[in-house]
Amino acid sequence: MRLSELTATLRCEVIGNGSIDAEVTGIAYDSRAVEKGYLFAAMPGEHVDGRGFVKAAVDKGASCLLALAPIPDTGVAQVIVPDIRAALSKVSDRFYRSPSKRLVLVGITGTNGKTTTTYLLESIIKEAGFNPGVIGTVNYRYGGKVFSAPHTTPQAPDLHRILADMAARGVTHCVMEVSSHSLEQRRVADCSFRAGIFTNLTHDHLDYHKTMDEYFRCKSMLFESIAGSGGYSIINTDDPWGERLKAVFSGAIAYGIKKRGDVFPEEFTLKDGVTEALIRTPEGTVSVSAHLVGEYNLYNILAAVGAAVSLGIERGAIERGIASLSRIPGRLEKIEAGSFRAYVDYAHTGDALERALAALREISSGRIITVFGCGGNRDRLKRPKMGEIATRLSDITVITSDNPRDEDPLEITGEIEAGIKGVVRYAHEDIFAKGYLVIPDRREAIRKAVTLAQKGDTVLVAGKGHEDYQIVKGVKTPFSDFSVLDEAIRERGGATAAR
């Protein structure tokens, strides 16, 4: 595609020695990915400035640049724009010929529940006879292939390339987790969404957004886009932020348990490992039986049902799709442990941890032993809150490292401890009553939890879920909570089950 065609709809100025008719063979925002004929977007970033890599990009064959201001001595055409992220989204969509319009695109946003809801919808769409693709936190998957997910929502050039590949491979529906970062950074600005789901909004990412109002504003951008294109919005109105969102987008489909909106359970039971519900929708009643634990998963089921109904999927496919979903990686994922229960969960916010512990309390006959930590270089305000929640709702809490990144793990555990009141801190040897321990080594913390477990107890390892790595001082090393927990159970002599 020629540069003149690529920039036809941009508010821009093209300068420099290169030709406006230069052939563009690809788009990159990382100079290492540049190939001959690429457009290179010189974006300022959180840690590095793309303008410092212009020479490297040109040396690798970039035929033109996208930039906020003129860059001297490049020898190639420069497209100067007032908003580089918005422009990158537009040129990416144009280069790949608007792939989102060739798919039924469903966006899911909110603090918690996005991943589970993508799995539910993926299963429903398959049962309806369509070909789904998924872009999310665990991975990107479509056409029988699974790709690693460096970002929950990819940068615009990567996103539109993936969507174009999906369309080329016969994918009919794409279900995508839409992060607040991606909305604020305009990564999805030129995606055509057929439907969008709002799950909830709780304390998270305030290191980036600073305030809950700003966090909410970013989430709202998805529904502004959907309203403009005539798509469907499905909103959890039991959540106060969802109620606020519904007030703005009055035509949205409301779902909830406490408030009887458009989609709600007329009756439901939460048994050991199974949720059963009779769900009222605008298109009739849906009867579901799901291998998911807890009230918060019922909310995820309601969201998926609301979206499926809005897309015209018939009742039988919805029921079969939900029933056939057996596991979701790292989301209250159970490991058979013999005389006690063991789970791995991605809960890394106070709200998610509280919901997971509440769900486990409903099905546990003995004590709950929780292992968790908080990630480094992230929102510090949630650390004491998570310490309070963990020790209040658990019998024994083992505070440990998550991904400490560039921070000292002991400083992180200290900030978690600051929120703990009236609960005994134990040494590692003897625990007589409700209390907590601090074991910075995550492997040892998990092993300790397993050794403490007695018949009827439940062990929860929270925070990392599906992740298979740990980041310490910028170094990523292999680490899986599931594998470490499984190994500790085997060493103890418990029976475990393969994933």
C-alpha positions in Angstrom: 0.0 0.0 0.0 1.4 3.4 -0.9 2.0 6.0 1.8 -0.4 8.5 0.2 -3.2 5.9 0.4 -2.3 5.0 4.0 -2.4 8.6 5.2 -5.4 9.7 3.1 -7.7 10.1 6.1 -5.1 11.4 8.6 -4.8 14.9 9.8 -1.1 15.2 9.1 1.8 16.9 7.3 4.2 14.8 5.2 7.7 16.2 5.1 11.2 15.0 4.4 13.2 13.7 1.4 11.2 10.5 0.9 8.2 10.1 -1.5 4.6 10.3 -0.6 4.2 7.5 -3.0 6.6 5.2 -1.2 5.4 1.6 -0.9 4.6 0.6 2.7 5.1 -3.1 3.3 4.4 -3.2 7.0 4.1 -1.2 10.2 6.2 -1.4 13.3 6.6 0.6 16.6 9.7 -1.4 17.6 12.8 -0.9 15.5 13.8 -4.5 16.0 10.7 -5.6 14.0 11.4 -3.2 11.0 11.9 -4.7 7.6 12.5 -3.1 4.2 9.6 -0.8 3.3 8.1 -0.5 6.7 6.5 2.6 8.3 8.1 3.1 11.7 6.1 4.8 14.4 8.5 6.8 16.6 6.3 6.7 19.7 7.3 8.2 23.1 6.9 5.4 25.7 6.8 4.9 29.4 10.4 3.6 29.6 12.0 4.3 26.2 11.4 6.9 23.5 10.9 5.6 19.9 12.5 8.7 18.5 15.8 7.4 19.8 15.5 4.4 17.5 14.8 6.2 14.2 18.3 5.7 12.8 18.2 2.0 13.6 14.8 1.7 11.9 15.9 3.5 8.8 19.1 1.4 8.7 16.9 -1.7 8.7 14.9 -0.4 5.7 12.1 1.8 7.0 10.7 3.8 4.1 8.8 6.3 6.2 8.2 7.5 9.7 5.2 8.4 11.8 6.1 11.1 14.4 4.9 13.9 16.6 7.5 16.4 15.3 10.1 16.6 12.5 13.2 14.4 13.1 16.3 15.8 11.4 18.5 13.9 8.9 16.4 10.8 8.4 16.4 10.7 4.6 12.9 9.3 4.5 9.4 10.7 4.4 7.9 11.7 7.7 4.2 11.8 8.6 3.8 14.4 11.3 0.6 14.0 13.4 -0.8 15.6 16.6 -1.7 12.3 18.2 0.7 9.5 17.3 -1.2 6.7 19.0 -4.5 7.7 17.4 -2.7 7.9 14.0 -1.1 4.5 14.5 -4.5 3.0 15.1 -5.9 4.5 11.9 -3.0 3.5 9.6 -3.0 0.0 11.1 -6.7 -0.4 10.4 -6.2 1.0 6.9 -3.1 -1.1 6.1 -4.9 -4.4 7.0 -8.1 -3.2 5.3 -10.4 -2.9 8.3 -10.3 -6.5 9.5 -12.6 -6.0 12.5 -15.4 -5.3 10.1 -15.0 -8.8 8.6 -15.5 -10.4 12.1 -18.2 -10.3 14.8 -16.0 -8.5 17.4 -16.9 -8.7 21.1 -14.9 -6.6 23.6 -14.9 -7.3 27.3 -13.6 -4.8 29.8 -13.6 -4.4 33.6 -11.2 -5.1 36.4 -12.2 -8.8 37.0 -13.9 -11.5 35.1 -12.7 -10.7 31.6 -10.7 -13.9 31.0 -13.4 -16.3 32.3 -16.0 -14.5 30.2 -13.9 -14.9 27.0 -13.7 -18.7 27.7 -17.4 -18.9 28.2 -18.3 -17.0 25.0 -15.7 -18.9 23.0 -17.3 -22.2 24.1 -20.8 -20.9 23.3 -19.8 -19.6 19.9 -18.2 -23.0 19.1 -21.4 -24.8 20.1 -23.4 -22.5 17.8 -21.4 -23.8 14.9 -19.2 -20.7 14.4 -15.4 -20.4 14.4 -14.2 -18.2 17.3 -10.9 -16.6 18.0 -9.8 -15.1 21.3 -7.4 -12.3 22.3 -6.8 -12.1 26.0 -4.5 -12.3 29.0 -3.8 -16.1 28.9 -3.0 -16.2 25.2 -4.2 -15.4 21.7 -5.9 -18.5 20.0 -7.6 -19.2 16.7 -7.5 -21.6 13.8 -6.2 -24.4 16.0 -3.1 -22.4 17.1 -2.2 -20.8 20.4 0.1 -17.7 20.6 1.7 -16.2 23.7 0.2 -12.9 24.9 2.7 -10.2 25.7 -0.2 -7.8 26.3 -3.8 -8.4 27.3 -4.7 -6.2 24.3 -2.0 -5.9 21.6 -0.7 -2.6 20.2 -2.6 -1.4 17.2 -0.4 -2.8 14.4 -0.2 -6.3 16.1 -4.0 -6.2 16.8 -5.1 -5.5 13.3 -2.6 -8.0 11.9 -4.0 -10.7 14.1 -7.6 -9.7 13.2 -6.7 -9.8 9.5 -5.1 -13.3 10.0 -8.2 -14.5 11.8 -10.5 -13.3 9.0 -8.2 -15.0 6.4 -8.3 -18.3 8.3 -12.1 -18.3 8.5 -12.7 -17.1 12.0 -16.2 -15.7 12.3 -16.2 -14.2 15.8 -13.4 -12.7 17.8 -13.8 -12.3 21.6 -11.3 -9.8 23.0 -10.3 -8.6 26.5 -10.0 -4.8 26.2 -7.7 -3.4 28.9 -8.0 0.2 30.2 -4.5 0.8 29.0 -5.4 -0.2 25.4 -8.4 2.2 25.5 -6.5 5.1 26.8 -3.6 4.4 24.4 -6.0 4.2 21.4 -5.0 0.7 20.5 -8.6 -0.3 19.7 -9.8 3.1 18.6 -10.5 1.9 15.0 -12.0 -1.5 15.9 -15.6 -2.1 14.9 -17.2 -3.8 17.9 -20.5 -5.6 17.5 -20.9 -6.0 21.3 -19.1 -4.9 24.5 -19.3 -6.2 28.1 -18.6 -4.3 31.3 -17.9 -6.7 34.2 -17.0 -4.4 37.1 -14.6 -1.8 38.3 -12.5 -2.2 41.5 -9.2 -0.8 42.8 -6.4 -1.6 40.3 -4.0 0.1 37.9 -4.0 3.3 39.9 -0.3 3.5 39.4 -1.2 4.3 35.8 -4.6 6.0 35.9 -4.1 7.8 39.3 -7.9 8.0 40.2 -10.9 5.7 39.9 -12.7 8.3 37.9 -9.9 8.3 35.3 -9.9 4.5 35.3 -13.7 4.6 34.7 -13.4 7.2 32.0 -11.0 4.9 30.1 -13.3 1.9 30.4 -16.2 4.0 29.2 -14.4 4.7 25.9 -15.3 1.2 24.7 -19.0 1.8 25.1 -18.8 5.3 23.5 -17.4 3.5 20.4 -20.1 0.8 20.5 -22.9 3.4 20.9 -21.6 5.2 17.8 -21.6 2.1 15.7 -25.0 0.7 16.8 -23.6 -2.3 18.6 -24.8 -3.9 21.9 -23.5 -3.0 25.4 -23.9 -5.5 28.2 -23.4 -4.0 31.6 -23.3 -5.3 35.2 -25.6 -2.9 37.0 -25.0 -4.6 40.4 -21.6 -2.8 40.2 -21.9 0.9 41.1 -19.7 1.9 38.3 -21.7 -0.3 35.9 -24.9 1.5 37.2 -23.2 4.8 36.4 -22.3 3.5 32.9 -25.9 2.3 32.3 -27.2 5.8 33.1 -25.1 7.1 30.2 -25.9 4.3 27.8 -29.5 3.8 28.6 -30.1 1.3 25.8 -27.6 -1.1 27.2 -28.5 -4.7 28.3 -28.3 -4.7 32.1 -27.4 -7.9 34.0 -27.0 -8.7 37.7 -28.1 -10.8 40.6 -29.2 -8.3 43.1 -30.9 -5.9 40.6 -33.3 -7.6 38.2 -32.3 -6.1 34.9 -32.6 -7.6 31.4 -30.6 -10.7 32.3 -30.8 -12.2 35.8 -31.1 -15.5 37.5 -34.6 -16.4 38.5 -33.1 -19.1 40.7 -29.6 -20.5 41.2 -27.5 -22.9 43.4 -23.8 -22.8 44.0 -22.7 -26.3 44.8 -19.3 -27.9 45.2 -17.6 -27.0 41.9 -20.9 -26.5 40.0 -23.1 -23.5 39.4 -26.7 -24.1 38.3 -29.1 -21.3 37.3 -32.3 -20.5 35.5 -31.5 -17.2 33.7 -34.2 -14.9 32.4 -33.2 -13.0 29.2 -35.1 -10.8 26.7 -35.3 -13.8 24.4 -36.6 -16.3 27.0 -35.1 -18.5 29.8 -31.8 -20.2 29.7 -30.9 -23.1 32.0 -27.2 -23.5 32.7 -25.0 -25.9 34.6 -21.3 -24.7 34.8 -18.2 -26.2 36.3 -17.4 -22.9 38.0 -17.3 -22.0 41.6 -18.8 -19.0 43.4 -21.2 -16.1 43.0 -18.7 -14.0 41.0 -18.6 -16.7 38.3 -22.4 -16.5 38.1 -21.8 -12.8 37.1 -19.4 -14.0 34.4 -22.0 -16.5 33.2 -24.7 -13.8 33.1 -22.4 -11.5 31.0 -21.7 -14.3 28.5 -25.4 -15.2 28.3 -26.3 -11.5 27.7 -23.7 -11.1 25.0 -24.7 -14.4 23.3 -28.4 -13.5 23.3 -27.7 -10.0 21.9 -25.7 -11.7 19.0 -28.7 -13.9 18.2 -27.2 -17.2 19.4 -29.9 -19.8 20.2 -30.6 -21.1 23.7 -29.4 -24.6 23.2 -26.0 -23.5 22.0 -25.7 -21.2 25.1 -26.6 -24.0 27.4 -24.3 -26.6 25.8 -21.4 -24.1 25.5 -21.5 -23.3 29.2 -21.9 -26.9 30.3 -18.9 -28.1 28.1 -16.4 -25.7 29.6 -14.4 -27.7 32.1 -11.5 -25.5 33.1 -10.1 -22.0 32.7 -6.3 -21.7 33.2 -5.4 -20.2 36.6 -9.0 -19.2 37.5 -9.8 -21.2 40.7 -8.1 -24.1 38.9 -8.3 -27.1 41.1 -5.5 -29.6 41.8 -6.5 -33.0 43.3 -4.7 -33.2 46.6 -6.2 -36.2 48.4 -7.4 -35.3 51.9 -7.5 -31.5 51.3 -8.3 -29.1 48.4 -5.9 -27.0 46.4 -6.5 -24.2 44.0 -4.6 -21.7 41.8 -6.1 -18.4 41.0 -5.1 -15.2 39.2 -6.6 -12.9 41.9 -4.2 -10.0 42.1 -6.6 -7.3 43.4 -8.4 -7.0 46.7 -11.8 -7.5 45.1 -10.7 -10.6 43.2 -9.0 -12.1 46.2 -12.1 -11.5 48.4 -14.4 -13.1 45.8 -12.2 -16.1 45.5 -11.9 -16.6 49.2 -15.7 -16.2 49.6 -16.3 -18.8 47.0 -13.9 -21.3 48.7 -15.4 -20.6 52.1 -18.8 -21.8 50.8 -17.4 -25.2 49.8 -14.7 -25.8 52.5 -15.2 -27.8 55.6 -11.8 -27.0 57.2 -9.4 -24.1 57.3 -8.4 -21.9 54.4 -4.7 -21.4 53.8 -3.9 -18.6 51.4 -0.5 -17.9 49.7 -0.3 -14.6 47.9 1.9 -11.5 47.2 1.8 -8.3 45.3 3.7 -7.4 42.1 6.5 -4.8 42.2 6.4 -1.6 40.2 2.6 -1.6 40.3 -0.2 0.0 42.3 1.1 0.1 45.9 -2.1 1.3 47.4 -3.8 -2.1 47.1 -1.1 -3.9 49.1 -2.3 -3.2 52.6 -5.9 -3.7 51.5 -5.0 -7.2 50.2 -3.2 -8.0 53.4 -6.3 -7.2 55.4 -8.6 -9.2 53.1 -6.4 -12.3 53.0 -5.9 -12.5 56.8 -9.6 -11.7 57.6 -11.0 -14.3 55.2 -8.2 -17.0 55.6 -7.3 -19.0 58.7 -3.6 -19.0 57.8 -2.0 -16.6 55.3 1.4 -17.0 53.8 2.7 -13.7 52.4 5.3 -14.1 49.7 6.7 -12.6 46.5 4.7 -12.3 43.3 6.6 -10.6 40.5 8.8 -8.2 42.5 10.3 -6.8 39.3 12.6 -4.0 40.4 11.4 -3.7 44.0 12.8 -5.3 47.1 10.4 -8.2 48.0 10.7 -7.5 51.7 9.5 -3.9 51.1 6.5 -5.2 49.3 5.7 -7.8 52.0 6.1 -5.0 54.6 3.5 -2.8 52.8 1.1 -5.8 52.7 1.6 -6.3 56.5 0.7 -2.7 57.1 -2.9 -3.5 56.4 -3.1 -6.4 58.8 -4.6 -5.7 62.2 -5.2 -7.9 65.2 -3.8 -11.1 63.7 -0.8 -13.0 65.0 2.4 -13.2 62.9 4.0 -16.6 63.3 7.5 -17.9 62.8 7.6 -20.8 60.3 7.5 -23.7 62.8 4.3 -23.8 64.9 0.9 -22.3 64.2 -1.7 -22.6 66.9 -4.5 -20.4 65.7 -5.6 -17.9 63.0 -2.5 -15.9 61.8 0.0 -15.3 59.1 3.6 -15.9 58.1 6.0 -14.1 55.7 8.1 -16.3 53.4 9.5 -14.2 50.6 10.6 -17.3 48.5 7.4 -18.2 46.6 8.3 -21.8 46.1 9.0 -22.3 49.8 5.8 -20.4 50.7 3.7 -22.8 48.6 5.5 -25.8 50.1 4.8 -24.5 53.6 1.1 -24.1 52.8 0.9 -27.7 51.7 2.7 -29.0 54.8 0.3 -27.1 57.0 -2.8 -28.4 55.3 -4.9 -31.0 57.2 -7.8 -33.1 56.2 -10.7 -30.9 54.9 -8.5 -27.8 54.6 -8.3 -25.7 51.4 -5.1 -24.2 50.0 -5.3 -21.2 47.7 -2.3 -19.9 45.8 -3.3 -16.5 44.4 -1.9 -13.8 42.3 -0.2 -15.4 39.3 -2.7 -17.9 38.0 -1.8 -19.0 34.5 1.5 -17.2 34.4 4.6 -19.4 33.9 7.3 -17.0 34.9 8.6 -14.8 37.7 10.3 -11.4 37.2 13.0 -10.4 39.6 15.3 -7.4 38.9 14.3 -7.4 35.3 15.1 -11.1 34.8 12.2 -13.4 33.8 12.6 -17.0 35.0 10.3 -20.0 34.6 7.8 -20.3 37.5 4.4 -21.9 37.6 2.2 -21.8 40.7 0.3 -24.9 39.3 3.5 -26.9 38.8 5.1 -25.9 42.1 1.8 -26.7 44.0 1.5 -30.0 42.2 5.1 -30.9 43.0 4.6 -30.0 46.7 1.4 -32.2 46.9 3.2 -35.1 45.2 6.1 -34.8 47.7 3.6 -34.9 50.5 2.1 -38.0 49.0 -1.1 -36.5 47.7 -2.9 -37.5 44.5 -2.7 -34.9 41.8 -4.3 -34.6 38.4 -2.7 -33.5 35.1 -4.1 -30.4 33.4 
